[in-house]
Amino acid sequence: MRNIFEPARQATFTLGTIETFAESAARNHWKGTSGVLRFSEVATNPALAEKTGFSEGTRLYSIQRLHYLNGRPLILNRSSFRQDVA
């Protein structure tokens, strides 16, 4: 996995524990949208177990989303959720 970082010139767009991406975009009068790039079901192998903290063999839903701000890609989000608690 490779992360590409572009420093922000202005700190008006922030994500915290209270404000969602959509709420922050609306507060700043911007248009925020999101799209699912990939949805899959996986079982953790040793490498994925080390990366996620889930035990090896745990069945997961794996979701990759791209969040856009004013039509420009901004955040690539990867999430893993245990299938047995969904």
C-alpha positions as CSV (number, residue, x, y, z in Angstrom):
1,M,0.0,0.0,0.0
2,R,1.2,3.5,-0.8
3,N,-0.1,6.7,0.7
4,I,0.2,9.9,-1.3
5,F,0.2,13.1,0.8
6,E,-0.4,16.6,-0.4
7,P,-0.1,19.2,2.4
8,A,-3.2,21.4,2.9
9,R,-2.8,25.1,2.5
10,Q,-5.9,25.8,4.7
11,A,-7.1,23.8,7.7
12,T,-10.8,24.5,7.3
13,F,-11.5,20.9,6.3
14,T,-11.0,18.6,9.3
15,L,-12.4,15.3,10.4
16,G,-12.8,14.7,14.1
17,T,-14.7,12.4,16.3
18,I,-17.9,14.5,16.1
19,E,-18.1,15.8,12.5
20,T,-18.5,13.4,9.5
21,F,-17.1,14.0,6.0
22,A,-20.5,15.1,4.7
23,E,-21.1,17.5,7.7
24,S,-17.7,19.1,7.3
25,A,-18.2,19.6,3.5
26,A,-21.7,21.1,4.1
27,R,-20.3,23.4,6.8
28,N,-17.7,24.7,4.4
29,H,-20.3,25.1,1.6
30,W,-18.5,22.4,-0.5
31,K,-20.0,19.4,-2.2
32,G,-18.8,16.1,-0.6
33,T,-19.6,12.8,-2.3
34,S,-18.3,9.2,-1.8
35,G,-18.2,6.1,-4.0
36,V,-17.5,2.5,-3.2
37,L,-14.5,1.3,-5.2
38,R,-14.4,-2.2,-3.9
39,F,-16.5,-4.4,-1.6
40,S,-15.3,-7.9,-0.9
41,E,-15.5,-10.7,1.7
42,V,-12.1,-12.0,2.9
43,A,-10.6,-14.2,5.6
44,T,-7.6,-12.8,7.4
45,N,-4.3,-14.4,6.4
46,P,-1.2,-13.8,8.6
47,A,-0.2,-10.5,7.0
48,L,-3.8,-9.1,7.1
49,A,-4.2,-10.3,10.7
50,E,-1.0,-8.4,11.7
51,K,-2.2,-5.2,9.8
52,T,-5.8,-5.2,11.1
53,G,-5.4,-6.8,14.6
54,F,-8.1,-9.4,13.8
55,S,-7.2,-13.0,14.5
56,E,-6.1,-15.1,11.5
57,G,-9.0,-16.7,9.7
58,T,-11.5,-14.0,10.8
59,R,-14.2,-13.5,8.1
60,L,-14.3,-9.8,7.2
61,Y,-16.1,-7.4,4.9
62,S,-13.5,-5.2,3.2
63,I,-14.7,-1.9,1.8
64,Q,-12.6,0.7,-0.1
65,R,-14.2,4.1,-0.7
66,L,-13.1,7.3,-2.3
67,H,-14.4,10.6,-0.9
68,Y,-14.6,13.6,-3.3
69,L,-14.7,17.2,-2.4
70,N,-16.1,19.5,-5.1
71,G,-15.5,16.7,-7.6
72,R,-11.9,16.1,-6.7
73,P,-10.7,13.0,-5.0
74,L,-9.6,13.7,-1.5
75,I,-9.6,10.7,0.8
76,L,-9.1,7.0,0.1
77,N,-10.7,5.1,2.9
78,R,-10.2,1.3,3.6
79,S,-12.3,-0.3,6.3
80,S,-12.6,-3.9,7.5
81,F,-15.6,-5.2,9.5
82,R,-16.1,-8.6,11.1
83,Q,-18.9,-10.5,9.4
84,D,-20.1,-12.1,12.6
85,V,-21.1,-8.8,14.1
86,A,-22.6,-7.1,11.0
